[in-house]
């Protein structure tokens, strides 16, 4: 297939392009000027320089493409001005999806996030993992990033309702190789390896191998039903932060942090960090939005994607091991093992 991928230099995008190319597909990737291409090393593809606001360039690049994967997104939990993020995530999504429909793409996969779903609820002291049916309203979105992605997902759903061949995927918390930036979850691993994580919050995520997420996109193009959502996660990946750090300790031989930060203390520190950021313009290390999100254990059930798409289920322990190996091999660890 002829494929078009936005966000190709990002964590999921780079892994997706690699999987597409390895399976014989031809790939055009939209890359911003000056994009960091380290995650795309040794991968043959056609780069297209541009951005999500250039509708003419998008229409030209999508001409002749069978599949479109809109992976690009602006992810920030703190900004002085959130308008550029909304422009990228909301307006950019409309530009890409409408151009893909106009180009006659047979399948369009839109990368959303589980952040647009209602957080899991507790029952009898246990957290019940949420699935695609946990529909949330815009009013329930707790920060500007989530609001922008919720609005973007609504555009995808509206176009699908009009007959566009759009499938929505909602990744959980991917980890693994080629996390160049790194992502917030990858940064946790890097901080652990550099022994810069003395404590942790009582939170949890659904940890999934980034390769499975990339393959989930490809499988969504092959088998996904238009207008449907698919949570791309791991059935056994609902781990608390402490569980994840303990596994990292077992994999690396490094001591896992033992001290749990009280939520109120973390929130107060985040407010203080943001006060400094408003003066300096530098993003806070722990934004208020991130601490508030951490109050919920983001546990999810990927059964629909496993059942309908055949989503692979690489053990989360292997995902963490692969991430550790990649970060060590690529110079992210400053301390001796």
DAMOFEN-V541372 format. One line per field, one symbol per residue. ss: DSSP state (a for helix, b for strand, c for the rest). phi: phi as a letter, one per 20 degrees, with the letter a starting at -180 (. if undefined). A space follows every 50 residues. Layout:
ss->???
phi->???
//
This chain:
ss->cbbbbbccccaaaaaaaaaaaacccbbbbbbccccccaaacccccbbbbc ccccaaaaaaaaccccbbbbccccccccccccaaaaaaaaaaaaaaaaaa aaacccbbbbbccaaabcccbbbccbbbcbccccbccaaacccaaaaaaa aaaaaaaaaaaccccbbbbbbcbbbccccccccaaaaaaaaaacccccbb cccbbbbbbaaaaaaaaaaaaaacccccbbbbcccccbbbaaaaaaaaaa aaccccccbbccaaaaaaaaaaaaaaaaaacccccccaaaaaacccbbcb ccaaaaaaaccccccaaaaaaaaaaaaaacccccccc
phi->.ecccemfefffgfffggffffeneecdcfcfgmffdffdgmcebdfcer bfeefffffffegneeccdedfaedbebbfcefffffffeffffgfffff fffngfbcddeebffeefggdeblndeegecfeefdeffefebfffffff fffffffffffeoffddddcfecfcqfmeffefgfffgfffffeldcfbb efcaceebffffffffffffffcfegneecfdbcfdeedffffffffgff fdmefefdeefggfffffffffffffffeenegffcfggffffffdeeec degffffedmgfcfgggfgffffgfffffdneeedff
//
